[in-house]
Amino acid sequence: MELERAKKYLEKGVDGNADGNGGMFENFMMQGLGLLLDSIERGRVLCSMKVPVRLLNPGNTFHGGATTSLVDLIGSAVILTYGLTSTCVSVEITLSLLDAAFANEEIEIEGRALRIGKTVAVVNVEFRKKSTAKIFAQARHTKYLHLPPPPPVQTKM
């Protein structure tokens, strides 16, 4: 069940539908993105895609903001593989852009859990060129995990 939730999140967007009626993130990032889920297991998600022209910066390379949004998406999906029902709030995203990716270039995006604790999760996300396996961006994503309150204590009277 936990892997299905993460898979649905990646395939259909944050709110679970792919009809374009979601929020800004779903409408801007997810529609027509072409993100393919290649592998999923507890603590690891591997996706691939071709860099869409609409996500290029003025220098005609993959936009850093789009890369950061994908870090948020993939990092959240990795956390969902642990069976959580929500990934809550990003606390920090650190991104290092090491090289450029260009329009229609095939890339792989791999997210791996570094630590999933009681209140904080940390995920590493790597972006690689599929043809050479060269890393062109690397990120660390930290999220606060809101746990539901404990059930009320039953007392005898």
Disulfide bonds with the S-S distance in Angstrom:
none
